[in-house]
Amino acid sequence: MKARFIRQQAPAAPWCRRGAFFSLTLFLVSGAGHRFGLLETVPFFWLLGIAGALSLASLVLGGIALVQVWEHGSSGASVAAGGIFVAVIALTPYGVSAYRFFEHPPLMDISSDLDDPPKMPLAAGARTGAMNALVDATDENRDLQHSEYPEIAGRRYEHTAEKVVEVVHLMMEERGWQPKGMSKAKLAGASVTLEGLAHSYFLGFPADVAIRIEDDQTATFVEMRSASRYGRHDLGDNAARIKRFLNELDERLALLAAV
């Protein structure tokens, strides 16, 4: 009889692959559930932490498996490599978030008017104890926003306030922000604030937005505020949201003026 030599698989290899696939599946399923409103934000934070920890553990197990293959001549290198690849994919969003954490200032409430930010009475009533409180910006946060986001500024238009309100309301509806607080009254010498609820594009983290349209009988002024409901760092989302909205508002009103 001929003896057959069977190489033993590195013990860490299958665990690396199992953990990597499970963490990626957990991230995708919980992320989709939160994005579409099926999962609350606080439990989602816990699931994100578990998925991230499992991905890191899988990466470590993959490294151990490769060492076992090298030192003992075990099989399982391809299994470990596949697990490492999947774990890296699962960790990519965490890496992007870490980069944005250090790239952007630790702010979670951004306004184009820091001296008199648009009020958010509807948002304040909807926020629970687990959410960030809506408070006035500190001097430190004002200085930080001025230095990091100098381009965040209000707008002045020659259009009537009623026309600006109409365009702003339409843009909020198109984004799914469900605008509330619109006044049907004439705005001569007065102001109106529209509030809505926005979500981050990828994972759907909620942020309250408020847009104030004010008429001083010579021009129409627009100020915008965006405040995250959770977390002490918005990773730059609020500033980006305001910039995108106001830039598009500029374009739409410029087209109306050209007609």
Order of alpha helices (4+ residues) and beta strands (2+ residues): alpha-alpha-alpha-beta-alpha-alpha-beta-alpha-beta-beta-beta-alpha
